[in-house]
C-alpha cells in the first residue's frame, strides 16, 4: 500500500502551501490532492480509514518521493490524537516543520480567522478568547512530542524567512533531507500561497452568493465596477493590523520562553536568528 515518505506537519500561516507547491513541481516528488488531508488529526477524516489515506498516494509513480502537507498536525491542544495515530500507521516518516516569526504568524492567523468570519477585528479580545492564536506559534512545544516519538533525526526545521532569503539553497537543503537524488530548482513563477492580506471575509452562503459562476455574472452585469471595488475592499483586511502594545509584550514573552525549548532541539539553527529578532535584541 502506498504511504508517504514525508509529511509537512506545519506550522499554520508559515508558508507551508508555498513549500508544498515548490516541492510538487520538482520531478520525482509527488504531493497529495487535497494538499491538506489532515488525516491523522481530524476525527471525521480519520474515520474514513487507512485505505482512503493510502489512496491519496496511489497516483504517484513507483520511484516518486511521496508527501502530504497538513498543518493540523501541529495544532496542540486542538488535535490531541495526531501523533499517536501517526505513530501507529507510519514507521519513520520524514517530517518537515516550517516556522516564521511567531508574532507575525499569530497576526496572520488572526487575519485568517477574521476572513473566515469567526472573529471580529478586536485583536485583544480575539487573543483572549482564542488561545490557539498564540499556542500554534509555540513551536518548541508543538515539536516536543514529535521529537519524542519519531526522533530528531527525522525532523527538518525550516522557516519562511529562510525560503525568502535563500530559496534555492533552502529548497536544496530540504530535498537533501528527504533523500531526493536530484538538484531542485526553485520556480519563481509560482505565486505565494494563502497570503492573509488578500483573503476575503466569508459571508453566510458565501460559496453560493459570492463564488458561484452565476453570482459573478450577476455582479458584473448589474453592479458598477467602482461599487464592486468598494465592497471588495470592505471585505478584505487590507494592511496588517497594529498589535496593541500590551498584547505584543505578552506574545513576545511567551515566544521567548518557547524559543528556549526549540533551541534545545536545534541549537544554532538559522531559524532561531531569523524568526526571533525580538528575542535577541
C-alpha positions as CSV (number, residue, x, y, z in Angstrom):
1,X,0.0,0.0,0.0
2,X,1.2,3.5,-0.9
3,X,2.4,5.6,2.1
4,X,4.0,9.0,2.5
5,X,7.8,9.2,2.6
6,X,7.5,12.6,4.2
7,X,4.9,15.0,5.7
8,X,5.0,18.8,6.1
9,X,3.5,19.0,9.6
10,X,3.1,22.7,9.9
11,X,3.0,25.3,11.2
12,X,-0.1,27.1,10.1
13,X,0.4,30.5,8.3
14,X,4.2,29.9,7.9
15,X,4.4,29.3,4.2
16,X,3.6,25.6,4.0
17,X,1.4,26.0,1.0
18,X,4.3,27.7,-0.9
19,X,6.7,25.0,0.1
20,X,4.2,22.3,-0.9
21,X,3.8,23.9,-4.3
22,X,7.5,24.2,-4.9
23,X,8.0,20.5,-4.0
24,X,5.1,19.4,-6.1
25,X,6.7,20.9,-9.3
26,X,10.0,19.0,-8.8
27,X,10.3,15.9,-11.0
28,X,10.1,12.8,-8.9
29,X,8.2,14.3,-6.0
30,X,4.5,13.7,-5.6
31,X,2.2,15.7,-3.3
32,X,-1.3,14.7,-2.5
33,X,-4.6,16.3,-3.6
34,X,-6.0,17.7,-1.4
35,X,-3.0,19.5,-0.2
36,X,-4.0,19.2,3.5
37,X,-5.8,15.8,4.1
38,X,-5.5,16.3,7.9
39,X,-6.0,12.6,8.2
40,X,-4.3,11.9,11.5
41,X,-5.7,15.0,13.2
42,X,-9.3,15.4,12.3
43,X,-11.7,12.7,13.7
44,X,-14.1,12.8,10.8
45,X,-11.3,12.4,8.2
46,X,-9.5,9.7,10.2
47,X,-12.8,7.8,10.3
48,X,-12.5,7.2,6.5
49,X,-9.8,4.7,7.3
50,X,-6.3,3.9,6.2
51,X,-7.4,2.6,2.8
52,X,-8.7,6.1,2.0
53,X,-5.4,7.6,3.2
54,X,-3.3,5.2,1.1
55,X,-5.4,6.0,-2.0
56,X,-4.2,9.6,-1.9
57,X,-0.7,8.4,-2.8
58,X,-1.7,5.8,-5.4
59,X,-1.4,8.2,-8.4
60,X,2.4,8.6,-7.6
61,X,5.0,7.0,-9.9
62,X,6.8,4.0,-8.4
63,X,10.0,5.9,-7.7
64,X,8.4,9.2,-6.6
65,X,9.0,10.6,-3.2
66,X,5.5,10.9,-1.8
67,X,4.4,13.6,0.6
68,X,1.5,15.5,2.1
69,X,1.1,18.7,4.0
70,X,-1.3,19.1,6.9
71,X,-0.9,22.0,9.3
72,X,-3.5,20.5,11.7
73,X,-0.8,18.0,12.8
74,X,0.9,20.7,14.8
75,X,-2.2,22.2,16.4
76,X,-2.0,21.2,20.0
77,X,-4.1,21.1,22.1
78,X,-6.8,21.2,19.4
79,X,-6.0,17.8,17.9
80,X,-4.5,15.7,20.7
81,X,-4.6,12.3,18.9
82,X,-2.5,13.2,15.9
83,X,0.9,11.8,17.0
84,X,-0.4,8.5,18.4
85,X,-2.4,7.8,15.2
86,X,0.6,8.7,13.0
87,X,3.0,6.6,15.1
88,X,0.6,3.6,14.8
89,X,0.4,3.9,11.0
90,X,3.8,5.1,9.8
91,X,7.2,3.7,10.8
92,X,9.6,6.6,10.4
93,X,8.3,9.3,8.1
94,X,10.5,12.3,7.3
95,X,8.8,15.4,8.9
96,X,9.2,19.0,7.8
97,X,8.3,21.7,10.2
98,X,8.2,25.2,8.8
99,X,8.1,28.2,11.1
100,X,8.2,32.0,10.9
101,X,8.4,34.9,13.3
102,X,5.8,33.7,15.8
103,X,4.3,37.2,16.4
104,X,3.9,37.7,12.7
105,X,2.4,34.2,12.4
106,X,-0.1,35.0,15.2
107,X,-1.3,38.2,13.4
108,X,-1.7,36.2,10.1
109,X,-3.7,33.6,12.0
110,X,-5.9,36.3,13.5
111,X,-6.5,37.8,10.0
112,X,-7.3,34.3,8.7
113,X,-9.9,33.7,11.4
114,X,-11.4,37.2,10.7
115,X,-11.7,36.3,7.0
116,X,-13.5,33.1,7.9
117,X,-16.0,35.0,9.9
118,X,-15.0,33.5,13.3
119,X,-13.5,36.7,14.8
120,X,-14.2,40.4,14.8
121,X,-11.4,43.0,14.4
122,X,-10.9,43.4,18.2
123,X,-7.4,41.9,18.4
124,X,-7.1,41.9,22.2
125,X,-10.5,40.2,22.6
126,X,-9.6,37.7,19.9
127,X,-6.4,36.6,21.5
128,X,-8.1,36.5,24.9
129,X,-11.0,34.3,23.8
130,X,-8.9,32.1,21.4
131,X,-5.7,30.9,23.0
132,X,-4.9,28.8,19.9
133,X,-3.9,32.0,18.2
134,X,-0.9,32.0,20.5
135,X,-0.5,28.3,21.0
136,X,0.0,27.3,17.4
137,X,3.1,29.5,17.3
138,X,4.8,27.8,20.3
139,X,7.0,25.8,18.0
140,X,9.1,24.2,20.7
141,X,6.0,22.9,22.5
142,X,4.4,21.7,19.3
143,X,7.5,19.8,18.2
144,X,8.4,18.2,21.5
145,X,6.1,15.2,21.2
146,X,7.2,14.6,17.6
147,X,10.8,14.6,18.7
148,X,9.9,12.1,21.4
149,X,8.1,9.8,19.1
150,X,10.0,10.0,15.8
151,X,13.5,11.2,16.8
152,X,15.2,14.5,16.0
153,X,17.0,12.9,13.0
154,X,13.6,12.6,11.2
155,X,12.6,16.2,11.6
156,X,13.7,19.1,9.3
157,X,13.2,22.6,10.7
158,X,12.9,25.3,8.1
159,X,11.4,28.8,8.0
160,X,9.5,31.2,5.8
161,X,12.4,33.6,6.4
162,X,14.9,31.1,5.0
163,X,12.9,30.4,1.9
164,X,12.6,34.1,1.3
165,X,16.3,34.8,1.9
166,X,17.8,31.9,0.0
167,X,15.1,29.9,-1.8
168,X,17.3,27.7,-3.9
169,X,19.7,26.9,-1.1
170,X,16.9,26.2,1.4
171,X,15.0,24.1,-1.0
172,X,18.1,22.1,-1.8
173,X,18.7,21.5,2.0
174,X,15.1,20.3,2.4
175,X,15.2,17.9,-0.5
176,X,18.5,16.6,0.6
177,X,16.9,15.8,3.9
178,X,14.2,13.9,2.0
179,X,16.8,11.8,0.1
180,X,15.9,13.5,-3.2
181,X,18.7,12.4,-5.6
182,X,18.5,15.5,-7.9
183,X,19.2,19.2,-7.7
184,X,15.9,21.0,-7.2
185,X,15.0,24.2,-8.9
186,X,13.0,26.9,-7.2
187,X,10.2,28.1,-9.5
188,X,9.8,31.9,-9.0
189,X,6.8,31.9,-11.3
190,X,4.9,30.0,-8.7
191,X,3.0,32.6,-6.6
192,X,3.0,32.8,-2.8
193,X,0.0,30.8,-1.5
194,X,-2.7,31.9,1.1
195,X,-1.5,35.5,1.6
196,X,-3.5,36.8,4.5
197,X,-3.9,40.3,3.3
198,X,-5.6,39.0,0.1
199,X,-8.2,36.9,1.9
200,X,-11.9,37.9,1.6
201,X,-14.2,37.7,4.6
202,X,-16.6,34.9,4.1
203,X,-20.3,35.6,4.4
204,X,-23.3,33.2,5.1
205,X,-23.9,31.2,1.9
206,X,-20.6,32.5,0.6
207,X,-20.0,29.8,-2.0
208,X,-23.5,30.3,-3.5
209,X,-23.8,34.0,-3.3
210,X,-20.1,35.1,-3.9
211,X,-18.1,32.4,-5.6
212,X,-20.6,30.7,-7.9
213,X,-20.4,31.4,-11.6
214,X,-23.9,32.9,-11.8
215,X,-23.2,35.2,-8.9
216,X,-20.1,36.6,-10.6
217,X,-22.0,37.1,-13.8
218,X,-24.8,39.0,-12.0
219,X,-22.3,41.2,-10.1
220,X,-20.5,42.2,-13.3
221,X,-23.8,42.8,-15.2
222,X,-25.7,44.8,-12.5
223,X,-23.1,46.4,-10.2
224,X,-20.8,49.2,-11.3
225,X,-17.1,48.4,-11.1
226,X,-16.4,51.2,-8.6
227,X,-19.0,49.9,-6.2
228,X,-17.7,46.3,-6.6
229,X,-14.3,47.5,-5.7
230,X,-15.5,49.4,-2.6
231,X,-17.4,46.3,-1.4
232,X,-14.3,44.1,-2.0
233,X,-12.1,46.4,0.0
234,X,-14.6,46.4,2.9
235,X,-14.4,42.6,2.9
236,X,-10.6,42.3,2.9
237,X,-8.5,43.1,5.9
238,X,-6.1,45.3,4.0
239,X,-3.0,46.4,5.8
240,X,-1.7,44.2,8.6
241,X,-3.2,45.5,11.9
242,X,-1.0,47.0,14.6
243,X,-0.7,44.9,17.7
244,X,-1.7,46.7,20.9
245,X,1.5,47.2,22.9
246,X,0.3,45.1,25.9
247,X,-0.6,42.2,23.7
248,X,2.7,42.4,21.8
249,X,4.6,42.3,25.0
250,X,2.6,39.3,26.2
251,X,3.2,37.4,22.9
252,X,6.9,38.2,22.8
253,X,7.4,37.0,26.4
254,X,5.6,33.7,25.6
255,X,7.6,33.1,22.5
256,X,10.9,34.0,24.1
257,X,10.3,31.2,26.6
258,X,9.2,28.8,23.9
259,X,12.3,29.6,21.8
260,X,14.4,28.2,24.5
261,X,12.7,24.8,24.1
262,X,13.1,25.0,20.3
263,X,16.8,25.8,20.8
264,X,17.3,22.6,22.8
265,X,16.3,20.6,19.7
266,X,18.0,22.8,17.1
267,X,20.9,24.7,18.7
268,X,22.4,27.3,16.4
269,X,19.8,26.8,13.7
270,X,19.5,29.7,11.4
271,X,15.7,30.0,12.0
272,X,16.4,30.8,15.7
273,X,18.1,34.0,14.5
274,X,15.8,34.9,11.6
275,X,12.5,34.2,13.3
276,X,13.1,35.7,16.8
277,X,14.7,39.1,16.2
278,X,12.6,40.4,19.1
279,X,14.2,37.8,21.5
280,X,17.9,38.5,20.6
281,X,18.0,42.3,20.5
